[in-house]
Amino acid sequence: MLKRLQFFGLSAILAVTSLSAAGAQGVSPAFTYQGSLRQGGNPVTNPSQQMTFRIYSALTGGTLLWNSGAITVNVQNGLFTVQLNAPATVWTGADRFLEIQVGSTTLSPRVRINPTPYANTATLLNMFQTGTTNPDRMVITHSPDYTDWGLQYRDSDDTFHFVGGGASRFRVGLFDGRVEIPGTLRIPTGAAVGRVLTSNASGDALWQDLPASASVWTVSGNNIYNSNTGNVGIGTTSPSYLLDVRGDRNSRLMNIINTNTGGSADGLYITVSGSTGWGLNSTANGSDGVAVRAAASGANAWAGFFIGRGHFSGNVGIGTSTLMSARLNVATDSTTNNATLRLHESANDFARLEFTNTNTARKWHIAGLIGTAVANDRLNFWNTSAGDIMSIRGDGTVAVQVLEITGADLAEKFPTTDEVEPGAVVEIDPDNPGHLRKAQGAYNRRVVGVVAGANGLSKGIVLGNLEGSENHTPIAMSGRVWVYADATERAIEPGDFLTTADAPGYAMAADDLPQAQGAIIGKAMTRLEKGKTGMVLELVNLQ
């Protein structure tokens, strides 16, 4: 319908007679507005007018819901047509009023925006493209004042919802086919206790009575239990145990989850009448694994074994929940009569510990045998190719095919009356029987050897490890050692015989061989220049 707007000077009131049309809500929020501008009774001839359109919630005052801003409108012989495109949020079904401003003049009163007679039949069905909580929804509501009550479609996940107060009460998924009811499902009359909902051959749902023998589950408070005395089967119709779970599948058959993330509660608990019981416990704390533990607290709580996971990579602990880097960790307070790890052979034969790797051609055994007598006891090191490599007998005898020693000398421990250091030449102490001291004087026939271990040259074999001799000094009597030497009078050359020097604890080259008989320590293997003192590598060979 055509609107006639009349100007009476710059401050005149413009009268609007009626609105042409309003677009059906839910189809398009835009609508076309037509009017006629007259001034002094004559049509406005200026072809370009600056006009502003506003939508309010009331005839006067109210809330400004939309403002078009200044629009340049083409006017021909007083007539104009303009398309107004207010957002969909304006059209909630409540009354709306249009205010028009031409230039700086605001027309009064505002014009009520009415639907066309045909579109008026659609006011009973309110469809909105947006909502207060879901910007991608379409809602069919029963009242303009309750826009978040009704049927809602959510484009984000292709679901229909019956909503109340913006919350989903019933969900139907178009993509996943799932139906969800967050609240309580009321069973209609006819579904009495002991009946189940099933279907017939045509797929029609119907209620059916359970056989009397099937009513074996009883509810007691928060608990549900089997009131029958028979077994329960999962995956089998003939259960052999109180709970019999069977299946042929790649995934797990049973999953037990304890939601207590503190990691202290048992996941599976086993109790024998009169005992404290044992638990199979999966922890989520620093131990991070599965443990079989006693119900008792304190030191006995981890009396079983522990299998780690995650960063422990399946390590196993026995008697401990603190897994170190080893695959098997055993913790105990055993004495010599209480073995920490025991291998028991039921036959009269060796108990074996086997070592293998990807080279399957050979393997190692450490095998122990308890014989008929102590001398017959054996601890053998055995190789697939070489057989028994070494055998330790019960009487302390050790038999080995080839013994290779990485050290350089044969030494024996002696008590000393002097403070001696590695490399010093020592003699028999005539004042303290069985003791040694630094060698004193040249060509000393009481000389017995050199303190072993100088210059980092390790000992090969050490004798005299008797009780009470732990802190005694190892004296090299054969083999290679570094020795303190004095070459102030004569250079020492490789191959020279060495004897005691005047300096206590030092060696020198033996020039007078007849006098050196019985005082020769050994032979020099390295050179020491004349006029110097230092260390010489010596092959000890007492003469």
C-alpha positions as CSV (number, residue, x, y, z in Angstrom):
1,M,0.0,0.0,0.0
2,L,1.1,3.5,-0.8
3,K,2.2,5.8,2.0
4,R,1.5,9.5,1.8
5,L,4.0,11.7,3.6
6,Q,3.2,15.5,3.9
7,F,5.7,18.3,4.7
8,F,4.6,21.5,6.3
9,G,7.8,23.5,6.3
10,L,11.0,22.1,7.8
11,S,9.4,21.3,11.1
12,A,6.1,19.9,9.7
13,I,4.8,16.5,10.8
14,L,4.8,13.9,8.1
15,A,1.8,11.6,8.1
16,V,2.2,7.9,7.1
17,T,-1.1,6.2,6.2
18,S,-0.2,2.5,6.1
19,L,2.5,-0.1,5.4
20,S,2.6,-1.9,2.1
21,A,3.9,-5.4,3.1
22,A,6.0,-7.4,5.6
23,G,8.0,-10.5,4.6
24,A,6.9,-13.7,6.2
25,Q,9.1,-14.4,9.2
26,G,11.5,-17.2,8.8
27,V,11.6,-16.7,5.0
28,S,13.4,-13.3,4.6
29,P,13.6,-10.4,7.1
30,A,13.6,-7.8,4.3
31,F,10.4,-5.9,3.3
32,T,9.6,-3.2,0.8
33,Y,8.3,0.2,1.9
34,Q,6.5,2.7,-0.5
35,G,5.4,6.2,0.3
36,S,4.4,9.6,-1.2
37,L,6.1,12.8,-0.1
38,R,4.2,16.1,-0.4
39,Q,5.0,19.6,0.7
40,G,2.4,22.3,0.9
41,G,0.0,19.8,-0.8
42,N,2.2,19.3,-3.8
43,P,4.4,16.3,-4.6
44,V,8.1,16.8,-3.7
45,T,10.0,17.3,-6.9
46,N,13.5,17.0,-5.5
47,P,14.5,13.5,-6.9
48,S,17.1,12.7,-4.1
49,Q,16.2,12.7,-0.4
50,Q,18.2,11.7,2.6
51,M,16.0,9.4,4.7
52,T,16.6,7.3,7.9
53,F,14.4,4.4,9.0
54,R,14.3,3.1,12.6
55,I,12.4,0.2,14.2
56,Y,11.3,0.5,17.8
57,S,9.6,-1.9,20.3
58,A,6.9,0.7,21.2
59,L,4.8,3.5,19.6
60,T,6.6,6.0,21.8
61,G,9.7,5.6,23.7
62,G,10.6,1.9,23.8
63,T,13.9,0.3,22.7
64,L,15.6,1.1,19.4
65,L,16.0,-2.3,17.7
66,W,17.4,-1.3,14.3
67,N,18.7,1.8,12.5
68,S,19.2,1.9,8.8
69,G,21.4,5.0,8.9
70,A,21.0,7.8,6.3
71,I,19.9,6.4,2.9
72,T,19.7,8.3,-0.4
73,V,16.2,7.6,-1.7
74,N,15.1,8.4,-5.3
75,V,11.8,10.4,-5.4
76,Q,9.7,10.7,-8.6
77,N,6.7,13.0,-8.6
78,G,6.6,12.6,-4.8
79,L,6.6,8.8,-4.9
80,F,9.5,6.6,-3.5
81,T,10.2,2.9,-2.9
82,V,12.8,1.5,-0.5
83,Q,13.8,-2.0,0.7
84,L,14.5,-2.3,4.4
85,N,16.5,-5.3,5.7
86,A,16.4,-5.4,9.5
87,P,18.1,-8.5,11.1
88,A,16.0,-11.6,12.0
89,T,16.5,-10.9,15.7
90,V,14.1,-8.0,15.4
91,W,11.2,-10.3,14.4
92,T,10.3,-12.2,17.6
93,G,6.6,-11.9,17.0
94,A,6.1,-8.9,19.3
95,D,4.8,-5.5,18.0
96,R,7.2,-3.4,16.0
97,F,7.0,0.3,15.0
98,L,8.7,2.1,12.2
99,E,10.1,5.7,12.6
100,I,11.0,7.7,9.5
101,Q,13.3,10.7,9.3
102,V,13.5,12.9,6.1
103,G,16.5,15.1,6.2
104,S,16.6,16.5,9.8
105,T,12.8,16.1,10.3
106,T,11.5,13.1,12.2
107,L,7.9,12.1,11.4
108,S,5.4,11.4,14.1
109,P,3.7,9.2,15.1
110,R,5.6,6.0,14.4
111,V,3.9,3.4,12.1
112,R,3.0,0.0,13.4
113,I,4.4,-2.7,11.1
114,N,1.6,-5.2,10.3
115,P,1.7,-8.5,8.4
116,T,-0.4,-9.0,5.2
117,P,-3.7,-10.8,5.7
118,Y,-2.4,-14.0,4.2
119,A,0.8,-13.9,6.1
120,N,-1.2,-13.3,9.3
121,T,-2.1,-17.0,9.3
122,A,1.5,-17.9,10.0
123,T,1.7,-16.1,13.3
124,L,0.8,-19.4,15.0
125,L,4.1,-20.9,13.7
126,N,7.1,-18.9,14.8
127,M,10.4,-19.9,13.1
128,F,13.6,-18.3,13.8
129,Q,17.0,-18.7,12.2
130,T,19.0,-17.9,15.4
131,G,18.6,-18.3,19.1
132,T,20.0,-17.1,22.4
133,T,22.4,-20.0,22.9
134,N,22.8,-21.7,19.5
135,P,23.5,-19.3,16.6
136,D,22.9,-22.0,14.0
137,R,19.5,-23.2,15.1
138,M,16.0,-23.0,13.8
139,V,13.2,-23.1,16.5
140,I,9.5,-23.7,16.2
141,T,8.0,-22.2,19.4
142,H,4.5,-22.2,20.8
143,S,4.7,-18.5,21.9
144,P,6.7,-15.4,20.9
145,D,7.5,-14.8,24.5
146,Y,9.2,-18.3,24.9
147,T,11.6,-18.4,22.1
148,D,13.7,-21.2,23.6
149,W,10.8,-23.6,24.2
150,G,9.8,-25.9,21.4
151,L,11.3,-27.9,18.6
152,Q,14.9,-26.9,17.7
153,Y,17.1,-28.0,14.8
154,R,20.9,-27.6,15.2
155,D,22.8,-27.4,11.9
156,S,26.2,-27.9,13.7
157,D,25.5,-31.6,14.3
158,D,22.3,-32.3,12.3
159,T,20.1,-33.0,15.3
160,F,16.5,-32.2,16.4
161,H,15.9,-31.3,20.0
162,F,12.8,-30.8,22.0
163,V,14.0,-27.9,24.3
164,G,12.7,-26.4,27.4
165,G,14.3,-23.2,28.7
166,G,17.0,-23.6,26.2
167,A,18.0,-27.1,27.4
168,S,17.6,-30.3,25.3
169,R,15.0,-32.6,26.8
170,F,14.9,-35.1,23.8
171,R,17.5,-35.5,21.0
172,V,17.2,-37.2,17.6
173,G,20.4,-37.4,15.5
174,L,19.9,-37.3,11.7
175,F,23.6,-38.3,11.1
176,D,24.3,-40.8,13.8
177,G,20.7,-42.1,14.2
178,R,20.9,-41.9,18.0
179,V,18.0,-41.0,20.2
180,E,18.9,-39.6,23.7
181,I,16.7,-38.8,26.6
182,P,18.7,-36.9,29.3
183,G,15.8,-37.0,31.8
184,T,13.6,-39.8,33.1
185,L,11.8,-42.1,30.7
186,R,8.3,-42.8,31.9
187,I,6.9,-46.2,31.0
188,P,3.2,-46.1,30.0
189,T,0.4,-48.1,31.6
190,G,0.7,-51.8,30.7
191,A,4.4,-52.0,31.3
192,A,4.1,-53.5,34.7
193,V,7.0,-54.8,36.8
194,G,8.5,-57.9,35.4
195,R,7.7,-57.1,31.7
196,V,10.1,-56.2,29.0
197,L,9.8,-54.2,25.8
198,T,10.5,-56.4,22.7
199,S,9.4,-56.7,19.1
200,N,7.4,-59.2,17.0
201,A,8.3,-60.6,13.6
202,S,6.9,-57.4,12.0
203,G,9.1,-55.2,14.0
204,D,6.3,-53.8,16.1
205,A,7.1,-53.0,19.7
206,L,5.2,-54.7,22.4
207,W,5.4,-55.5,26.1
208,Q,5.9,-59.1,27.1
209,D,6.0,-60.9,30.5
210,L,9.3,-62.4,31.6
211,P,9.2,-66.1,32.6
212,A,9.3,-66.6,36.3
213,S,12.7,-68.2,36.2
214,A,14.2,-65.0,34.6
215,S,13.3,-62.8,37.6
216,V,16.6,-63.3,39.4
217,W,17.8,-59.7,39.9
218,T,16.8,-57.9,43.0
219,V,17.3,-54.2,43.9
220,S,18.2,-53.3,47.4
221,G,18.9,-49.6,48.0
222,N,21.8,-48.6,45.7
223,N,22.6,-52.3,45.1
224,I,21.5,-54.9,42.6
225,Y,22.2,-58.6,43.1
226,N,21.4,-62.0,41.7
227,S,18.8,-63.7,43.9
228,N,19.2,-67.0,42.1
229,T,21.8,-69.5,43.3
230,G,23.0,-70.3,39.8
231,N,25.9,-69.0,37.7
232,V,26.0,-65.9,35.5
233,G,27.2,-66.3,32.0
234,I,28.4,-63.6,29.6
235,G,29.1,-65.0,26.1
236,T,27.9,-68.5,27.1
237,T,24.6,-70.1,27.9
238,S,26.2,-72.7,30.1
239,P,28.3,-70.8,32.7
240,S,30.5,-73.1,34.8
241,Y,31.4,-70.4,37.5
242,L,29.5,-67.8,39.5
243,L,30.7,-65.3,36.8
244,D,31.8,-67.0,33.5
245,V,33.0,-64.6,30.8
246,R,33.8,-66.1,27.4
247,G,34.4,-64.7,24.0
248,D,36.4,-64.9,20.8
249,R,37.3,-61.3,19.9
250,N,40.3,-59.0,19.4
251,S,39.3,-56.5,22.0
252,R,39.2,-57.0,25.8
253,L,36.6,-59.3,27.3
254,M,36.2,-57.4,30.5
255,N,37.1,-53.9,31.6
256,I,37.2,-52.8,35.3
257,I,37.6,-49.1,35.9
258,N,37.9,-47.4,39.3
259,T,37.2,-43.7,38.9
260,N,39.3,-42.9,42.0
261,T,42.3,-41.3,40.3
262,G,44.2,-41.3,43.6
263,G,45.5,-44.7,42.7
264,S,44.9,-46.3,46.2
265,A,41.8,-48.4,45.7
266,D,41.8,-52.0,44.5
267,G,40.3,-52.7,41.1
268,L,39.6,-56.4,41.6
269,Y,39.5,-57.8,45.1
270,I,39.7,-61.5,46.1
271,T,38.9,-62.6,49.6
272,V,38.8,-66.1,51.2
273,S,36.6,-66.4,54.3
274,G,38.6,-65.6,57.4
275,S,41.5,-63.9,55.6
276,T,42.4,-60.3,54.9
277,G,42.2,-60.8,51.1
278,W,44.2,-59.7,48.1
279,G,43.6,-57.0,45.6
280,L,44.5,-56.5,41.9
281,N,45.3,-52.8,41.9
282,S,45.9,-50.5,38.9
283,T,47.4,-47.2,40.1
284,A,47.5,-43.8,38.4
285,N,50.1,-42.3,40.6
286,G,53.9,-42.3,40.4
287,S,54.1,-46.1,40.5
288,D,52.0,-46.3,37.4
289,G,51.2,-50.0,37.0
290,V,49.3,-53.0,38.2
291,A,50.0,-54.6,41.6
292,V,48.8,-57.7,43.4
293,R,48.8,-56.5,47.0
294,A,47.6,-57.6,50.4
295,A,44.7,-55.9,52.1
296,A,46.9,-55.2,55.2
297,S,48.4,-51.8,55.5
298,G,52.0,-50.9,56.1
299,A,55.0,-53.0,55.1
300,N,52.8,-56.0,54.2
301,A,50.6,-54.0,51.8
302,W,52.9,-54.8,48.8
303,A,53.6,-58.4,49.6
304,G,52.7,-59.5,46.1
305,F,54.2,-58.3,42.8
306,F,54.0,-55.2,40.8
307,I,53.9,-54.8,37.0
308,G,54.7,-51.3,35.7
309,R,53.5,-49.7,32.5
310,G,54.0,-46.4,30.6
311,H,57.5,-45.0,31.2
312,F,58.5,-48.2,33.1
313,S,57.9,-50.2,29.9
314,G,56.5,-53.3,31.7
315,N,59.1,-53.7,34.5
316,V,58.1,-56.1,37.3
317,G,58.6,-55.5,41.0
318,I,58.5,-58.3,43.6
319,G,58.0,-57.0,47.1
320,T,58.2,-53.4,45.9
321,S,56.0,-50.9,44.0
322,T,59.1,-48.6,43.3
323,L,60.3,-49.8,39.9
324,M,63.8,-48.9,38.9
325,S,65.4,-49.3,35.5
326,A,65.6,-53.2,35.7
327,R,63.0,-55.4,34.1
328,L,62.8,-57.4,37.3
329,N,63.2,-55.6,40.7
330,V,63.2,-57.7,43.9
331,A,63.1,-56.1,47.4
332,T,63.6,-58.2,50.5
333,D,65.0,-58.1,54.0
334,S,66.3,-61.7,53.8
335,T,69.1,-63.1,55.8
336,T,71.7,-65.7,54.6
337,N,69.2,-68.4,55.5
338,N,66.3,-66.8,53.6
339,A,67.0,-66.6,49.9
340,T,66.0,-63.5,47.9
341,L,65.7,-65.4,44.6
342,R,65.5,-69.2,44.5
343,L,65.7,-71.6,41.6
344,H,64.4,-75.1,42.6
345,E,64.9,-78.1,40.4
346,S,62.5,-80.9,41.3
347,A,64.8,-83.6,39.9
348,N,68.3,-84.5,41.2
349,D,69.9,-82.3,38.6
350,F,71.2,-78.8,38.0
351,A,68.8,-75.8,38.5
352,R,69.6,-73.5,35.5
353,L,69.4,-69.8,34.8
354,E,69.6,-69.3,31.0
355,F,70.8,-66.3,29.0
356,T,69.9,-65.9,25.3
357,N,69.5,-63.2,22.6
358,T,68.7,-63.1,18.9
359,N,71.7,-65.2,18.2
360,T,70.0,-68.5,18.8
361,A,73.0,-70.7,17.9
362,R,74.5,-70.4,21.4
363,K,73.3,-69.8,25.0
364,W,74.7,-69.5,28.5
365,H,73.7,-71.4,31.7
366,I,74.5,-70.6,35.3
367,A,73.7,-74.0,36.8
368,G,73.7,-75.0,40.5
369,L,73.8,-78.5,41.9
370,I,73.4,-79.8,45.4
371,G,75.4,-83.1,45.5
372,T,75.5,-86.0,47.9
373,A,78.4,-84.3,49.8
374,V,79.8,-80.7,50.1
375,A,82.7,-81.5,47.8
376,N,80.2,-82.6,45.1
377,D,78.2,-79.3,45.2
378,R,78.7,-77.3,42.0
379,L,78.1,-73.9,40.6
380,N,79.0,-74.1,36.9
381,F,79.2,-71.6,34.1
382,W,78.2,-73.5,30.9
383,N,78.3,-72.5,27.2
384,T,76.6,-74.3,24.4
385,S,79.8,-74.5,22.4
386,A,82.5,-74.9,25.1
387,G,80.6,-76.8,27.8
388,D,81.5,-76.1,31.4
389,I,83.8,-73.0,31.4
390,M,84.2,-72.6,35.2
391,S,83.2,-74.7,38.2
392,I,83.0,-73.6,41.8
393,R,83.0,-76.5,44.1
394,G,81.4,-76.7,47.5
395,D,84.8,-77.0,49.3
396,G,85.9,-73.6,47.8
397,T,87.9,-75.1,44.9
398,V,87.6,-73.2,41.6
399,A,88.3,-75.0,38.3
400,V,88.7,-73.0,35.1
401,Q,90.0,-73.9,31.7
402,V,92.0,-70.7,31.1
403,L,92.4,-67.9,33.6
404,E,93.2,-64.5,32.2
405,I,94.2,-61.7,34.6
406,T,94.1,-58.1,33.5
407,G,96.5,-56.9,36.2
408,A,100.3,-56.9,35.9
409,D,101.8,-58.5,39.0
410,L,101.6,-61.1,41.7
411,A,101.4,-59.5,45.1
412,E,100.9,-60.6,48.7
413,K,99.7,-58.5,51.6
414,F,102.1,-57.7,54.5
415,P,101.9,-55.5,57.5
416,T,104.4,-52.6,57.4
417,T,106.0,-50.6,60.2
418,D,106.7,-47.6,57.9
419,E,104.2,-45.5,55.9
420,V,104.9,-46.8,52.5
421,E,103.4,-45.7,49.1
422,P,103.0,-47.6,45.8
423,G,106.4,-47.8,44.0
424,A,108.5,-47.9,47.2
425,V,111.2,-50.7,47.6
426,V,110.6,-52.6,50.9
427,E,112.7,-55.0,53.1
428,I,112.2,-57.4,56.0
429,D,112.0,-55.4,59.2
430,P,114.5,-57.1,61.5
431,D,113.0,-55.5,64.6
432,N,109.4,-56.6,63.9
433,P,109.0,-60.2,62.8
434,G,106.6,-60.7,59.9
435,H,106.6,-56.9,59.1
436,L,108.2,-55.0,56.3
437,R,109.6,-51.5,56.0
438,K,111.3,-49.2,53.4
439,A,114.6,-50.7,52.2
440,Q,117.6,-48.9,53.7
441,G,121.1,-48.9,52.2
442,A,122.6,-50.1,48.9
443,Y,122.8,-53.8,48.0
444,N,120.4,-54.7,50.9
445,R,119.8,-58.5,50.9
446,R,116.7,-58.1,53.1
447,V,114.8,-56.7,50.1
448,V,111.5,-58.5,49.3
449,G,109.8,-56.5,46.5
450,V,108.0,-53.3,45.6
451,V,104.7,-51.8,46.8
452,A,102.2,-52.6,44.0
453,G,99.9,-50.1,42.3
454,A,102.1,-47.2,41.3
455,N,101.3,-45.1,38.2
456,G,97.9,-46.7,38.0
457,L,99.3,-50.1,37.0
458,S,96.8,-52.5,38.7
459,K,97.5,-55.6,40.6
460,G,96.9,-59.0,39.0
461,I,96.7,-61.5,41.8
462,V,96.8,-60.5,45.5
463,L,97.5,-63.3,48.1
464,G,97.3,-63.1,51.8
465,N,93.7,-61.9,52.0
466,L,93.3,-63.4,55.5
467,E,91.0,-62.2,58.2
468,G,92.5,-59.1,59.8
469,S,94.8,-58.3,56.8
470,E,92.3,-56.1,54.9
471,N,94.3,-53.0,55.4
472,H,97.7,-54.5,54.9
473,T,100.0,-53.4,52.0
474,P,100.2,-55.5,48.8
475,I,103.9,-56.2,47.9
476,A,104.7,-57.2,44.3
477,M,107.1,-60.1,44.3
478,S,106.7,-61.0,40.6
479,G,105.5,-59.3,37.4
480,R,105.6,-55.6,36.3
481,V,105.5,-52.6,38.6
482,W,106.6,-49.0,38.6
483,V,109.4,-48.4,41.2
484,Y,111.0,-45.3,42.6
485,A,114.6,-45.2,41.2
486,D,117.8,-43.1,41.8
487,A,120.1,-42.3,38.8
488,T,122.1,-39.5,40.4
489,E,125.4,-41.5,40.0
490,R,124.6,-43.6,37.0
491,A,121.9,-43.7,34.3
492,I,119.5,-46.7,34.3
493,E,119.1,-48.4,31.0
494,P,116.5,-51.1,30.0
495,G,117.9,-54.5,30.9
496,D,119.9,-53.3,33.9
497,F,119.7,-55.3,37.1
498,L,118.1,-53.2,39.9
499,T,119.1,-53.3,43.6
500,T,118.4,-51.1,46.6
501,A,119.8,-47.6,46.7
502,D,121.1,-45.6,49.6
503,A,117.9,-43.5,49.5
504,P,115.3,-45.3,51.6
505,G,112.7,-47.0,49.4
506,Y,114.6,-46.4,46.1
507,A,116.2,-48.7,43.6
508,M,119.4,-48.2,41.5
509,A,121.4,-50.0,38.8
510,A,123.5,-52.8,40.2
511,D,127.2,-52.3,38.9
512,D,128.8,-54.8,41.4
513,L,127.0,-58.0,40.5
514,P,128.9,-60.2,43.0
515,Q,127.9,-57.8,45.8
516,A,124.3,-57.7,44.4
517,Q,123.8,-61.4,44.7
518,G,120.7,-61.8,46.9
519,A,119.9,-58.1,46.7
520,I,118.7,-57.9,43.0
521,I,115.0,-56.9,42.8
522,G,114.6,-57.4,39.0
523,K,115.3,-55.8,35.7
524,A,114.6,-52.3,34.4
525,M,112.2,-52.0,31.4
526,T,112.5,-48.2,30.9
527,R,115.3,-45.6,31.0
528,L,116.1,-43.0,33.6
529,E,118.7,-40.3,32.7
530,K,121.8,-39.8,34.9
531,G,121.4,-37.2,37.6
532,K,117.7,-37.7,38.0
533,T,115.3,-39.5,40.3
534,G,112.0,-40.8,39.2
535,M,110.0,-43.9,38.3
536,V,111.2,-46.9,36.2
537,L,109.0,-49.7,34.9
538,E,110.6,-52.9,36.4
539,L,110.1,-56.6,35.9
540,V,110.3,-57.9,39.5
541,N,112.4,-61.1,39.7
542,L,114.1,-61.5,43.1
543,Q,117.6,-63.0,43.0
